[in-house]
Amino acid sequence: MSRLIHNPVGLELVQETTLSGFHDWCFHLFGGFDRLPQDVVERLNKPEVALAPLLDVLQAGDKLWLCRSLERGVLYGHEGIALVRDGQPIIYMLIINY
């Protein structure tokens, strides 16, 4: 479902989010969860599990941001969520490629 990228570049920080905001964003992004494999749905319904790689290194003052690639086009680009520290994404969890 996801891939981690440390010290990512070429990202646009779109919107600060929360665990429930991430769940809602995924639901909207995938047009619901009906067509996803059950194991993916179970993780998305428990965002604290899905985002554990980010939450495990979360420090005071860190934020979660929905992100997307700066370069997007037809069948080109990606979206995901990043752990942002001091205004810079330090770990990016890529959720979907186009």
N, C-alpha and C positions, 0 to 999 in steps of 0.2 A: 504494500500500500504506500510506503513512503521510503525516502532515502534521505540520509542526513548529510549535510554539507557544512563543514566548519569554515568559519571566516569567509562567507559567501560574498561574491561581488556581482554587480549587475542586477540588484534587486530594487524594486520600488516598495517602500513601506506603505501599505494601503490604509490599514485601519488597526488601531490597538484593539485587542480582544481579550476575552476571558475563556475559561473552559467551556462554559455554556455557549458563548458566542462562536467558538470554534465548531462545536457540534451543529449549531444552527447553520453556519456557513457551509459545512460539509453537506448537510441535508439539502440546502439550496443548490450547491454546486453539482451534486449528483442527481438532482431531480427526485429526491426521496431515496430511501434505502432498499426499496423492493427488488431492484435488479442486482444488488451487490451480494457477494458471497456472505454467508452467515457469520463467518469468523471476522470479516471486516466490519459488519454491522455491529457485532458485539463489542469490538474495540472502539468504534465511533460512538456507541452509546455510553461508553465509559471513557470520556476524554482524558481523565487522569491516567488511564492506562495507555491510551494511544499516544499521549504526549509525554510519557515518562522520560524519554531521553532528554527532553528539554527541561522538564520539571526537576529532574535529578541534579541539575547544575544551576538551577535558579538561585540567585542571590538577591538580597535586599536591594530594591530599586530597579531590578530587571523587569522587563515588560514582554508580553507576547503580542506579536503583530502579524496580521494577515499580510502576505506579500505576493508579489508576482514579478516575473522577469521584466526587465526594462525593455527588452526587445521581444515583440510579439507579432505574430502574423498568422496566416493560414497554416494550420498544423505546425506552428512553431511557437514555443513559449512554455511557461509553467507557472503554477501557483502553489502556495503552501503557507507555512507558518514559521516565524522566526523568533528566537529568543534574542531580545535586543538589550544591550547593555551600553549605557552612556551614549545612546542614540545610534549605535552601530549594531547591525545583526552579527551575532557571533556563532549561532548555529541555526541552520535553515533546514526545515523538514519539508521536502518537496512532496506534495500530495498528488498533483496531477500534471501530466505533460500533455501538450496539444499536438 
